[in-house]
Amino acid sequence: MAHSIADPPTQPLTESTFCILAALSEPRHGYAVMQWVAEATAGRVKLGPGTLYGALTGLQDKGLIVPAGEREEGAERRKVYALTERGRSALTAEVARLDGLHALGLRALETLGGGR
Amino acid sequence: MNRTKTFWRFFLAHQDAQQEAWLEAQARRGWHLVKPGIFGFRFEAGEPREDRYRLDFQTTSTLTGQARLDYLALFRDGGWDCLGQAGNRCYFRARPGALSPEIHTDPESRKARIRRELRVLGAVGGLQVWNTFQVGARMSRASWQEGGSAAHRTLGWLFPPLFVLSALTVLLLGWCSWKLWRALRAEG
């Protein structure tokens, strides 16, 4: 199904979805996504395989990512995924939303006198 | 040669956590799952271990063809070995050093998993309700129509127990669905 770039998801992304889209800033297979997310979040976010499989399937259905071939590593052939334009715009929109919230939070902390 | 043994046990659809705990208890006693089933579980004797078992419920489309290979490859990469499946339920055991301690690590995927199971239970429950009405209708026809067909006269006695069995199955499916629905609500 074709999706327009003008209609990114209106719902905020879940933490797992956000991390997966961020991991796919360059094409990666599922295992690399799990590793990248664990490393990038210093182990705070660990994607379980059930969660990752469901998220990858859902993101493909929404047109945010696409399969981008396979990568052979030893005896394993792993499916590689890449962001689509729609996925890139969803990630951009979410970063802007989080930026806004971050600024709001900093202002609130300053008001409370506990700013960093 | 490794000693194997089959344990007979039945778990209802909403009892995955109990099933996982039971499998982990067997592992601590030195019995390690090699083949799951609906009623019978085959275990292999070995050293007692602290293993982690997790069950996943998937759609048939995920469990066939290339989708199944992709699904299992992700679990294998994440450090979870598939020991087999019973119906649409897959049994996984974590290897030491698995990338995540759980197979579902966010509420959304846990809820999606419960919804998949509820959809299947809903479809089976619907069929079973229809079946119960059919058996009930035939039963009342057999008891009210004098004479009836030869088949009714011969097999008519079967309808009451079949009706009770069918109605009990509907109640059981309803109970499981209600428990799963509560688990879904608990996820927020």
HADDOCK unambig.tbl for C-alpha pairs under 7 A between the chains (distance, minus, plus):
assign (segid A and resid 30 and name CA) (segid B and resid 74 and name CA) 6.33 0.50 0.50
assign (segid A and resid 31 and name CA) (segid B and resid 74 and name CA) 6.58 0.50 0.50
assign (segid A and resid 31 and name CA) (segid B and resid 77 and name CA) 5.76 0.50 0.50
assign (segid A and resid 31 and name CA) (segid B and resid 78 and name CA) 6.72 0.50 0.50
assign (segid A and resid 46 and name CA) (segid B and resid 100 and name CA) 5.59 0.50 0.50
assign (segid A and resid 47 and name CA) (segid B and resid 100 and name CA) 6.43 0.50 0.50
assign (segid A and resid 47 and name CA) (segid B and resid 105 and name CA) 5.96 0.50 0.50
assign (segid A and resid 48 and name CA) (segid B and resid 100 and name CA) 5.38 0.50 0.50
assign (segid A and resid 48 and name CA) (segid B and resid 102 and name CA) 5.74 0.50 0.50
assign (segid A and resid 48 and name CA) (segid B and resid 103 and name CA) 4.26 0.50 0.50
assign (segid A and resid 48 and name CA) (segid B and resid 104 and name CA) 5.14 0.50 0.50
assign (segid A and resid 48 and name CA) (segid B and resid 105 and name CA) 5.30 0.50 0.50
assign (segid A and resid 49 and name CA) (segid B and resid 74 and name CA) 5.77 0.50 0.50
assign (segid A and resid 49 and name CA) (segid B and resid 75 and name CA) 5.15 0.50 0.50
assign (segid A and resid 49 and name CA) (segid B and resid 78 and name CA) 6.05 0.50 0.50
assign (segid A and resid 49 and name CA) (segid B and resid 103 and name CA) 5.30 0.50 0.50
assign (segid A and resid 49 and name CA) (segid B and resid 104 and name CA) 6.93 0.50 0.50
assign (segid A and resid 50 and name CA) (segid B and resid 103 and name CA) 4.93 0.50 0.50
assign (segid A and resid 50 and name CA) (segid B and resid 104 and name CA) 5.08 0.50 0.50
assign (segid A and resid 51 and name CA) (segid B and resid 103 and name CA) 6.68 0.50 0.50
assign (segid A and resid 51 and name CA) (segid B and resid 104 and name CA) 4.84 0.50 0.50
assign (segid A and resid 51 and name CA) (segid B and resid 105 and name CA) 6.06 0.50 0.50
assign (segid A and resid 51 and name CA) (segid B and resid 106 and name CA) 6.82 0.50 0.50
assign (segid A and resid 51 and name CA) (segid B and resid 109 and name CA) 5.26 0.50 0.50
assign (segid A and resid 53 and name CA) (segid B and resid 71 and name CA) 6.52 0.50 0.50
assign (segid A and resid 54 and name CA) (segid B and resid 109 and name CA) 6.67 0.50 0.50
